[in-house]
Amino acid sequence: MDLNINGRNILVTGAAKGIGRGIALAAANEGANIVLHYQSSKKEALETVKEIERHGVQVVLVKGDLASIDDVQNMKKDISQGIGEIDAIVNNAGFAQYKSFFKYQPGEWKREIDVCLLGVMNLAHTFIPDMMEKKGGKFINIIGDSARTGDRNFIISAAARSGTISFLKSLAQEAGRNNIQCNTVALGLIDQGQSFDPDVLEKIMKQYPLKRLGNIDDISGSILFLLSPWSDWITGQVLSINGGHSMLG
């Protein structure tokens, strides 16, 4: 299947390594030009840029804190100078602390909310108007499935990302009249080279009907579909890629 994203300008946030890197490389392999965003992992970001360049596409590297509207607007200026207008955004950036709510100090949760919720709003407010003007674009936000199911140890990031689900649904209604699709991808646990205690891993596996963790290829294929014209009649939806861990309607 030809995905027809050749020559499209795609911004992938949190793309220095892991899932974001995999998505950026997969899109570049299909001929898309990549704007690769990072905040602190400069070494890994530069290495990923070199990998993308091997695909013969354009690549622009941008740095910024998505929780800062000034940073996001400055990113847009750099992107405009380096590659032009963005055709699609895949937001993979996030920040989460793994602990019970009552282990937080008051206010310690602000950073998670700022990155996971306000960061999405900052991206949309900065980039979507240009997409609306040219009557086309894609916004894909990646979250953990805890945003839909709850998780006592990811309570703040889950709450913030649950807010983005509602935000993307409403944005899909607002921007849909301008042929822009806004969708959420909710992930189960993805193998990114983490080190698990064997007993812990065994307990985790019991929660997955497919009896394995996800891998980056499981994610990138679905993202490429949502970036392609084949998904142009899909908007305001939540796609769960979780090995059957949750099966919410």
Number of C-alpha atoms within 10 A of each C-alpha: 5 9 16 16 20 16 15 21 26 26 26 24 27 26 29 26 18 17 23 25 26 20 25 31 23 19 28 27 16 18 20 24 28 27 25 26 28 24 16 13 14 15 10 15 23 15 12 20 22 11 15 24 16 12 18 13 18 20 24 18 21 22 20 19 18 29 22 16 18 14 16 23 18 16 22 19 13 16 21 12 11 15 15 12 19 22 23 25 23 25 25 22 23 23 12 18 16 13 14 13 15 7 10 12 8 9 7 12 17 12 18 22 22 21 23 30 23 21 23 25 19 21 22 18 14 17 20 22 13 15 21 17 10 13 14 19 25 27 28 24 24 26 27 23 23 21 22 18 13 16 17 12 16 18 19 28 30 25 19 22 29 21 16 24 25 13 16 26 18 14 22 23 15 13 22 19 12 17 18 27 28 30 24 26 24 21 21 20 18 20 14 13 8 7 8 10 8 9 8 9 13 13 10 16 15 12 14 18 12 13 14 18 18 19 17 16 13 16 21 20 15 15 21 20 16 26 26 18 15 14 14 16 11 15 24 20 15 21 16 21 20 24 20 14 22 17 9 8 4
